[in-house]
Amino acid sequence: MKKRGILHAELNAELSKLGHTDMVLLADCGMPVPTGVKVVDLAVIHGVPSFAQVLDALQNEYIFERCVAAAECQSGPVQTWLQERFPGIDYVSHAGLKTMSADAKLFIRTGEATPFANVALYCGVPF
């Protein structure tokens, strides 16, 4: 059994398939799932697990070189959560983020119910 880090078997399996520049969409419980994109649904109830909890778990194990969020999140808590974790954030409209999500290699659904708690994370490399 794994000693630490992400324990969810399906999430681990899908994350291990990712490579440099692949996009992971970390989403709240209301973001529409694009057709044909692999989904790992972690949502249990509203707020569980939270967007921030899953983002922290991902960042503890993976390197992300780019973060893209909806411009609409800039006046709420999602902006704060992202600024605490990323030195730079790119913004597109929420509609644009939904369109981009079709190119994701993995869609991770959380139980988050805060508006615009969605982010496109692009995989980096450790060197």
Beta strands, then each sheet from edge to edge (+ up, - down):
strand 1: 23-27
strand 2: 39-41
strand 3: 64-70
strand 4: 90-92
strand 5: 106-109
strand 6: 119-123
sheet 1: 2+ 5+ 1+ 6- 3+ 4+
end
